[in-house]
Amino acid sequence: MRTVEAILEAMHERGCRVTGPRRVIVEFVLEQCEPFSAEDVFRALRRVQQTIGRATVFRTLDLLAELGVVERVHHPSGTHRYVVSSDGHRHHVVCIRCGRVAEFSGCNLEPILASIADQTRFRILDHWLELSGLCQTCQGETMAVSR
């Protein structure tokens, strides 16, 4: 897993200023185990550090996504949420009711990607797969309501 210092160094190498608020945002993000929104980060950190601005949070999360530190996940509300990236190739399943996110690996898309590359004459460099459905808890609630 990446360290705060390594991430800040990567930001610096990209020509970005490493400020106190950015450091606090990176530290907070790396502590998250559940999906979070930019607004979640802003509200939590604003309580402790009044100098953190909403724009700084959004820009820092965009930068962290570019660096591969976090991944954007679409939430049923229509807003982006973020999860801290794991090692390896991962994909997500998002519950359309509660927004819970689960990771999975092994998508076996290589034949499909090769076919798409042939059809479009693109060289496919990467892909992102996100599925949506109902998590086990929400399935149980659906069953209870329908009875």
Secondary structure, 3 states (H helix, E strand, C coil): CCCHHHHHHHHHHCCCCCCHHHHHHHHHHHCCCCCECHHHHHHHHHHHCCCCCHHHHHHHHHHHHHCCCEEEEECCCCCEEEEECCCCCCEEEEECCCCCEEEECCCCCHHHHHHHHHHHCCCCCCCCCEEEECCHHHHHHHHHHHC
